[in-house]
Amino acid sequence: MNTEQLSQKVFSRPWFHRIDLGGGIVTPGVDNSPSKLQHIHLPEDLTGKSVLDIGAYDGFFSFEAERRGARRVVATDQYCWKLTGMGDGEGFKIAHDALGSRVEAKLIPVEEISPETVGVFDVVLFLGVLYHAPDPLRYLRAARWRFWRRISTPWITADRRWFSTLGQR
């Protein structure tokens, strides 16, 4: 796909995340996603790490983890990828293709995420998910200890009223 075709695809739809796709094309997301990086303390170097992004939406944080060297990134969503308009999952697909990404996409509800369904990860991103949950504590209880290779693995969430990072000692 050339720059003109990509630009047409990007600007013909609504976006949540602002993602730099290269070639001067930045998705017109309503969320200033890059500005959140300093607040979530995502490590600059993720070389060799595995990252699970729960509630990936358009995939900004998944693609950022890949850019920072993560060996494996799995982007999961179901809530936002089963909606219409901005939340139809097409934004993720467009960005994934434009970036030539290796990020794995998995359509799965939070309640079904487990080491058996997605694997075990060094870093778990849980950004902007809890306030959508009918039972936020159930989400946390179901997932908290299941994904980490070790207790010190960061669990990062943007739902500040709940936790800033879990598992960091």
C-alpha positions as CSV (number, residue, x, y, z in Angstrom):
1,M,0.0,0.0,0.0
2,N,1.5,3.4,-1.0
3,T,1.4,6.5,1.2
4,E,-1.7,8.0,-0.5
5,Q,-3.7,4.8,-0.1
6,L,-2.6,4.5,3.5
7,S,-3.5,8.1,4.2
8,Q,-6.9,7.6,2.6
9,K,-7.6,4.5,4.9
10,V,-6.4,6.3,8.0
11,F,-8.4,9.5,7.5
12,S,-11.6,7.8,6.4
13,R,-12.3,6.4,9.9
14,P,-12.3,7.5,13.5
15,W,-9.4,6.5,15.8
16,F,-8.8,6.3,19.5
17,H,-5.0,6.1,19.6
18,R,-2.6,8.5,17.9
19,I,-0.1,6.3,16.2
20,D,2.8,7.4,14.0
21,L,2.7,5.2,11.0
22,G,5.7,6.7,9.3
23,G,5.8,8.7,6.1
24,G,4.3,11.7,7.9
25,I,1.1,9.8,8.7
26,V,-0.2,10.0,12.2
27,T,-3.6,8.5,13.1
28,P,-6.0,11.3,14.2
29,G,-6.8,9.6,17.6
30,V,-8.9,11.4,20.2
31,D,-6.4,10.1,22.8
32,N,-2.9,11.6,22.9
33,S,-1.4,8.2,23.4
34,P,2.3,9.2,23.2
35,S,1.9,11.6,26.1
36,K,0.9,8.7,28.3
37,L,4.2,6.9,28.0
38,Q,5.9,9.0,30.7
39,H,3.0,8.3,33.1
40,I,3.0,4.5,32.7
41,H,6.7,4.0,33.1
42,L,7.0,1.5,30.2
43,P,10.7,0.6,30.1
44,E,12.7,2.2,27.3
45,D,14.3,-1.1,26.5
46,L,12.1,-4.2,26.3
47,T,14.7,-6.2,24.3
48,G,14.0,-9.9,24.7
49,K,10.8,-9.4,26.8
50,S,7.4,-10.7,26.1
51,V,4.5,-8.2,26.5
52,L,0.7,-8.8,26.9
53,D,-1.5,-5.8,26.1
54,I,-4.9,-6.4,27.6
55,G,-7.5,-4.1,25.9
56,A,-5.2,-3.0,23.0
57,Y,-7.9,-1.0,21.0
58,D,-5.9,0.5,18.1
59,G,-2.7,-1.0,19.4
60,F,-0.5,2.1,20.3
61,F,1.0,0.5,23.3
62,S,1.4,-2.9,21.6
63,F,3.3,-1.3,18.7
64,E,5.3,0.8,21.1
65,A,6.4,-2.3,23.1
66,E,7.4,-3.9,19.8
67,R,9.4,-0.7,18.8
68,R,11.2,-0.9,22.1
69,G,12.5,-4.3,21.3
70,A,10.0,-6.8,22.8
71,R,10.6,-10.3,21.5
72,R,6.8,-11.1,21.6
73,V,3.8,-8.9,21.9
74,V,0.3,-10.1,22.1
75,A,-2.5,-7.6,21.8
76,T,-5.9,-8.7,23.1
77,D,-9.3,-7.1,23.0
78,Q,-12.8,-8.1,22.6
79,Y,-14.8,-5.2,24.2
80,C,-13.4,-2.6,21.7
81,W,-12.9,-4.9,18.7
82,K,-16.5,-6.0,18.6
83,L,-18.0,-2.5,18.4
84,T,-18.8,-0.5,15.4
85,G,-17.1,2.7,14.2
86,M,-14.0,3.6,16.1
87,G,-14.1,0.3,18.1
88,D,-14.4,-2.2,15.2
89,G,-10.8,-3.4,15.4
90,E,-10.0,-2.1,11.9
91,G,-7.7,0.7,13.3
92,F,-5.5,-2.0,14.8
93,K,-5.4,-3.9,11.5
94,I,-4.5,-0.8,9.5
95,A,-1.8,0.2,11.9
96,H,-0.5,-3.4,12.1
97,D,-0.2,-3.6,8.3
98,A,1.3,-0.1,7.9
99,L,4.0,-0.7,10.5
100,G,4.8,-4.2,9.1
101,S,4.2,-5.4,12.7
102,R,4.7,-8.8,14.2
103,V,2.3,-8.1,17.1
104,E,-0.1,-11.0,17.5
105,A,-3.8,-10.0,17.7
106,K,-6.1,-12.2,19.8
107,L,-9.9,-11.5,20.0
108,I,-10.7,-12.7,23.5
109,P,-12.6,-11.3,26.5
110,V,-10.6,-10.4,29.6
111,E,-12.3,-13.2,31.6
112,E,-10.9,-15.9,29.2
113,I,-7.3,-14.7,29.2
114,S,-5.1,-17.2,30.9
115,P,-1.6,-18.7,30.4
116,E,-3.3,-21.5,28.5
117,T,-5.0,-19.1,26.1
118,V,-2.3,-16.5,25.6
119,G,0.9,-17.6,27.3
120,V,3.0,-16.2,30.1
121,F,4.6,-12.7,29.9
122,D,7.3,-10.5,31.3
123,V,5.2,-7.4,31.2
124,V,1.4,-7.1,31.2
125,L,-0.3,-3.8,30.1
126,F,-3.8,-3.3,31.4
127,L,-4.5,0.2,30.2
128,G,-7.9,1.7,30.3
129,V,-9.7,-1.6,30.9
130,L,-10.9,-1.5,34.5
131,Y,-13.5,1.2,34.1
132,H,-15.2,-0.8,31.4
133,A,-15.4,-3.9,33.6
134,P,-18.8,-4.9,35.1
135,D,-16.7,-6.4,38.0
136,P,-13.2,-4.8,38.0
137,L,-12.0,-6.8,40.9
138,R,-12.9,-10.0,39.1
139,Y,-10.7,-9.0,36.2
140,L,-7.8,-8.4,38.6
141,R,-8.3,-11.6,40.6
142,A,-8.5,-13.6,37.4
143,A,-5.4,-12.2,35.9
144,R,-3.0,-10.8,38.6
145,W,-0.7,-13.7,39.3
146,R,-1.2,-15.9,36.3
147,F,0.9,-14.2,33.7
148,W,4.2,-13.3,35.3
149,R,7.4,-15.2,34.9
150,R,8.4,-13.9,38.3
151,I,6.8,-11.7,41.0
152,S,8.8,-8.6,40.1
153,T,7.3,-8.4,36.6
154,P,5.6,-5.0,36.0
155,W,1.8,-5.0,35.7
156,I,1.0,-1.6,34.3
157,T,-2.4,0.0,34.4
158,A,-3.7,3.5,33.5
159,D,-6.7,3.2,35.8
160,R,-4.9,5.3,38.5
161,R,-7.8,5.0,40.9
162,W,-7.0,1.3,41.2
163,F,-3.3,0.8,40.8
164,S,-0.3,2.5,39.2
165,T,1.9,-0.6,38.9
166,L,1.4,-4.0,40.4
167,G,4.1,-6.4,41.2
168,Q,7.0,-4.0,41.2
169,R,9.0,-4.3,44.5
